[in-house]
Amino acid sequence: MGDEVRDVVYSREQRLLYREKVQLCLDVFERMLGSSTFDARKPLTGLEVELNLVDAGYQPHLGNMAVLEEIADPAFQTELGAYNIEMNVPPRSLAADAYPLLEDDLRAILNEAEAKANRTGAHIVMIGILPTLMVEHLQGSAWMSPSARYAALNDSILAARGEDIHLDISGVERLDVLSPSLAPESACTSVQLHLQVDPSDFAPTWNAAQVLAGPQLALGANSPYFFGRELWRETRIELFAQSTDTRPLELKNQGVRPRVWFGERWITSIFDLFEENVRYFPALLPEVSDENPVAEFEAGRAPRLQELRLHNGTIYRWNRPVYDVVDGQPHVRVENRVLPAGPTVIDILANAAFYYGVLRVLTEEERPVWSNLTFPTAEENFVDCARRGMDARVYWPGVGEVSIDELVLRRLLPMAHDGLERWGVSADAAARYLGVIEGRCTTGRNGAGWQVAAVERLEARGLDRTSALAGMLERYCEGMHSNDPVHTWPLP
């Protein structure tokens, strides 16, 4: 999905050929699901972390290419914004003490990257939205990483809209601005959790992930500020949806589906999601490869299905289906895109442990929880949790309407412990990471809550909003480097 593209402008002929090729790939994928052998090693998980770059004054540092050159590690790559980079963690098992080892590895890798970034005048920050990012930082073209893919995506989204991007987000405060480019989307930095599954297990896993998305987001919210305004506890959700929307107002009014999509129904197969992609969404990057997927499949090889994969990479589901081929072996996985980056490595791994643990139990329940939950209710839970974070109330089958802390402490945390035990995670590792989740519930504070409380303290001292945000971010970075869970951080 991060593959580079050749073109920035596409002809009508290219678009027609691409549509035909995507449909062909979908047909081959359907045949593969019925007859191919997929790699289904379990539990095999992956992790991607998107990062921000700031200067000594905690302002956006638009120099990711120099930073990446200094880091010189293929695990680190560009992101859309010139003040962003991404770190990719190789897949690994969950079993035994894999997560404490991963925690040590991540801290060592990030600390080394930070030391190298410092040589270019930059610092690395793990946070959902960089709170010091302002409108003036995204003017002109310097905000974008130099990449044909990003330029083509920007041009395609703006061409599809036929007008500037309108951001209108009402939360604690309101933001109402126009953007002539995709630049605001670059503010959204996330953690993506991957889980490789057998195709037969994909549908219950995806359905369970959709059910869990609301509580997961409430616990991990870490993006309360954008362009100096306090908006949602996880503003990133609504900002990403609006900043990549290809629909002008008239198409919204007609009910055309958005490209950032929670979905609209429970599924019975991974094929349902790829078929929706092909049926509902026009191409943004219609690059046609030379592969003949039918010939590859009939020769007994795993086809890349490049057009289907590229198309899927431009449809931004919060739980996205992924098809890939590694060492000639095809596999499918669920990519969970719900969580923001940060605040610390231990917070990220706590979020992951909670997700994987609860997901395992929900997926294996004899009577699935989604059989007693309408899909629109799951989406309502998700949106309310993005708006209100730890203060959200959700509907849960068998419980009714319930606060997040009560739902997690009484129902979901025991599930998480059970699920991690089923994955083979050691009791000590489960206690370490799920203890962080328990601490957030008992204190009522996650990353977003800490940010807002810190800014309020600084503003009470007489600082204006801009200075308070920079002062908060400075203290945030101190906490991030301590690796103490965010609910234990002191306030100014």
Buried (B, 14 or more C-beta within 10 A) or exposed (E): EEEEBEEBEBEEEBBEBBBEBBBBBBBBBEBBBEEBEBBBEBBBBBBBBBBBBBBEEBBBBBBBBBBBEBBEBEEBBBBBBBBBBBBBBEBBBBBEEBBBEBBEBBBEBBEEBBEBBBEBBBBBBBBBBBBBBBEEBBEEEEBBBEBEBBBBBBBBBBEBBEEEBBBEBEBEEEBEBEBEBBBBBBBBBBBBBBBBBBBEBBBBBBBBBBBBBBBBBBBBBBBBBBBBBBBBBBBBBBBBBBBBBBBBEEBEEEEEBBBBBBBEEBBEBBBBBBBBBBEEBBBBBBBBBEBBBBEBBEEEEBBBBBBBBBBBBBBBBBBBBBBBBEEEEBBBBBBBBBBBBBBBBBBBBBBBBBBBBBBBBBBBEEEBBBEEBEBEBBBBBBBBBBBBBBBBBBBBBEEEEBBBBEBBBEBBBBBBBBBBBBBEBBEEBBEBBBBBBBBBBEBBBBBBBBBBBBBBBBBEEEBEBEEBBBBBBBBBBEBBBEBBBBBBBEEB
